[in-house]
Amino acid sequence: MAFELPDLPYAKDALAPHMSAETMELHHDKHHAAYVNKANELVSGSPLEGKPLEAVIQESWKNPELGGLFNQAAQHWNHSFYWTSMSPNGGGDIPGNLEARLRDDFGSLDAFKEAFVQAGVTQFGSGWAWLVVDNGKLAVTKTSNAENPLVHGQTPLMVCDVWEHAYYVDYRNRRPDFLKTWIDSLVNWEFAAANLDKA
């Protein structure tokens, strides 16, 4: 059961002007594809060959000798989740169930958005900013490199990629501007709300 690069859920230019077709082509067709290919190469002949992606991530995280496989498999999962965390109709109104929980757990929607942007801005180097369910409450967290909430027992609801390749074509070194634009205009609230319903 080889890992496969998923198709984008929208056209490469569908997120413009906030994210260019050039960024999507480089990010999905080059970076994500490379993680998939390398994960398939590393899992072949290993004790984890044939296991579901989530199981490969969980097991390789626990085994330092499989650190290379973890990085590639987790980056495949993270990117697949990232594409669906965005929408051409992103931003805007938040579904009622999610909006109520954000207000309850962060105090206000503005407080949540500020916390999310700050998580991404303050992630030193490469990594990810997440909205998760942690012990029954919504929380914002950040992870470095390929690490993700699955290995910490959290349920991810949505994610923003803050590796430079996610934004450098369009925003250069202005990561704060990218994150503010992302949470205001690109985030797929329906996807996050659906994940909350399943959590």
Phi, psi and omega in degrees: 000087182287147173289146182232144175288120180285150171293149172295146180279011180201168178293156183298333180262009187287341182264001176294149006273002186284331177215126189278160174299326179297316177299314183295321180295314179294317188287311182280307189284335182254297185295306183296318179301322180294321177296318180297313182297317181291321177299317178297321179296316185282329182282337182298124179081359178270167178296346183262001180300133179089352180276155178299155184305315182298322178293321177299317180296311182298314185287320181289333176298325184279348186242105182304332180290343180253023182301322179296318177295318178304312183303314183288316181292318180292322177294326174298313180295313182302316182291320177301321179290324181296316182301320182277351174281356179240158180211146174300337177254034187290170184074204176075207186291143178260132178308145190304319182296318180288318180301316180298317180293321178298317179295318181294315189270342180243350180096325177194163177294322179297321179295320176298310182300320178296317179296321181293313179299317181296324178300316180290320181295321186269001173288105183290129181074212185275150177165205191215147172247130189235149160254125185227165164260122182230112183053042174085354180242151174286141180212151171261135178219167176224150178226155180261151176052243184263352185303144178217169185296340182302326184278356179246013178073018178260158177254112180286139178254325177196164182211149171241131180278123177245019165295147184301328182294345180285336188220352192293325179301318187266330188238359184052234184265015184269066180302319178302319179296319177301313182295320179295317177296319182299312184287335181271329192230348185242335188297138179266089183297326181295321177296314179297319180295320178296321177293325176296318180299329182272347186291000000 
